[in-house]
Amino acid sequence: MFTAQLVDTTEQHSARQLLEAALVKEREAVVELQRLNDAKSTFVSSVSHELRTPVTSVVGYTEMLIDGVGGDVNPDQRDMLGRIRRNGQRLMVLIEDLLTASRLESGANTPVLRNHDLRDTAKGALEGVAPLLRDRRLRMNLEVGSQPTPVLADAGQLERLVMNLLSNAIKFTPDGGAVTVRVSHSGTNALLSVSDTGMGIPEDEQDQLFSRFFRSSSAQRQAIQGTGIGLSIVRGIASQHGGAVSAASVEGLGSTFTLNLPLDDPAAVDAATL
């Protein structure tokens, strides 16, 4: 006995064709999004490079005028030149942040790792933010131990990370407040923290702190300028160095950001502290 069964697979075949077409469209969409993302990164990098030279020139000549190179400057002119300089420096910080973010995103920001003392990073970053402290009344404190705190790091990138944390602390702390940089170690980890007595961050927003372009509601209410990319850069650089950044904040009382990196030679550090 023979049994034959005929099955109509038209619907199954149509469904399979629709699925294959949808997958093709999805792949094309992914490719297009990647192309647009690459174009965006290239555009941001190119524009930032083009802006850096003229802004540097503006800031440089403004400082020369303030110093009297072009002749005597009266108090009103000095005040106006000071405003130009401050805004020019703000633009320089923005441009450098855009360039760094673009490099991190494209993978072009490869760190050159060498043995480096984290205490030197803290000192260099404090010198780097000195222009932001002009006309401000803030107490800047540096607390480092007497023994080296060695890490394997790209010194320039690490200093950029700490400068971003410092510039945030300065920006969000009102005159009369204090910003403190501490360098220490715990076990096999090197620690660098930046604390301030500023406005703090609402608790329900703290999990978004390191997201790109995030700005807290308190900063927006007080119209404090910023793009919200500084902390995403901090996280990216820390990750490239095998470390991490954490934040602790109480709204109205201040914030502390802590960088945690592996010590380059934990045994030597422990022996030196005995």
Residue pairs with C-beta under 8 A, 6 or more apart in sequence:
38 106
41 102
41 105
41 106
44 98
44 101
44 102
45 98
45 99
45 102
45 103
45 106
48 95
48 98
48 99
48 102
49 99
51 91
51 95
52 92
52 95
52 96
52 99
55 88
55 91
55 92
55 95
56 92
58 84
58 88
59 85
59 88
59 89
59 92
62 81
62 84
62 85
62 88
63 85
64 70
65 73
65 81
66 73
66 78
66 81
66 82
66 85
73 81
82 134
82 135
85 131
86 134
86 135
89 131
89 132
90 225
93 167
94 227
96 160
97 164
97 227
97 229
97 230
97 233
98 229
100 109
100 160
100 233
100 237
101 212
101 229
101 232
101 233
101 236
102 108
103 109
104 233
104 236
104 237
104 240
109 157
109 236
109 237
109 240
111 153
111 154
111 157
111 237
111 240
111 241
112 154
113 152
113 153
113 154
113 241
114 152
114 153
114 154
114 155
115 150
115 151
115 152
115 264
116 150
116 151
116 152
116 153
116 155
116 158
117 148
117 149
117 150
117 151
118 149
118 150
118 151
118 153
118 158
118 183
118 190
118 192
118 261
119 144
119 145
119 148
119 149
119 183
120 155
121 153
121 155
121 158
121 159
121 162
121 192
122 142
122 144
122 162
122 181
122 183
122 192
123 142
123 144
124 155
124 159
125 159
125 162
125 163
125 166
125 181
126 140
126 142
126 166
126 181
128 159
128 163
128 166
129 163
129 166
129 167
129 170
132 167
132 170
132 171
133 140
133 170
136 170
136 175
137 175
137 176
138 170
138 173
138 175
138 176
138 177
138 178
138 179
139 177
139 178
139 179
140 178
140 179
140 180
140 181
141 178
141 179
141 180
141 181
142 180
142 181
143 180
143 181
143 182
143 183
144 182
144 183
145 183
145 184
145 273
147 269
147 272
147 273
148 269
148 272
149 183
149 184
149 185
149 190
149 263
149 269
150 190
150 263
150 264
150 265
150 268
150 269
151 158
151 190
151 241
151 261
151 262
151 263
151 264
152 241
152 262
152 264
153 241
153 261
154 241
157 237
157 240
157 241
158 237
158 241
160 233
160 237
161 233
161 234
161 237
161 238
161 259
162 181
162 192
162 194
162 259
164 230
164 231
164 233
164 234
165 194
165 234
165 257
165 259
166 179
166 181
166 194
167 230
168 230
168 231
168 257
169 179
169 194
169 195
169 196
169 198
169 255
169 257
170 179
170 196
171 224
171 225
171 226
172 196
172 198
172 199
172 219
172 224
172 255
173 179
173 196
173 197
173 198
173 199
173 254
174 198
174 199
177 196
177 197
177 198
177 254
178 196
178 197
179 194
179 195
179 196
179 197
180 193
180 194
180 195
180 196
181 192
181 193
181 194
182 191
182 192
182 193
182 195
183 190
183 191
183 192
184 190
184 191
185 191
185 263
185 266
185 269
187 266
188 262
188 263
188 266
189 260
189 261
189 262
189 263
190 260
190 261
190 262
190 263
191 258
191 259
191 260
191 261
192 258
192 259
192 261
193 256
193 257
193 258
193 259
194 256
194 257
195 254
195 255
195 256
195 257
196 254
196 255
196 256
197 253
197 254
198 254
198 255
199 218
199 219
199 222
199 251
199 252
199 254
200 218
200 249
200 250
200 251
200 252
200 253
200 254
200 255
201 209
201 216
201 218
201 247
201 249
201 251
201 255
202 216
202 217
202 218
202 251
203 249
203 251
205 214
205 216
205 217
206 247
206 249
208 214
209 216
209 231
209 247
210 231
210 232
210 234
210 235
210 245
210 247
211 228
211 232
212 228
212 229
212 232
213 227
213 228
213 229
213 232
214 228
214 231
215 226
215 228
218 251
219 226
231 245
234 245
234 257
234 259
235 245
238 244
238 245
238 259
238 260
238 261
241 261
242 261
242 262
243 259
243 260
243 261
243 262
244 259
244 260
245 257
245 258
245 259
245 260
246 257
246 258
246 260
247 255
247 256
247 257
247 258
248 255
248 256
248 258
249 255
249 256
263 269
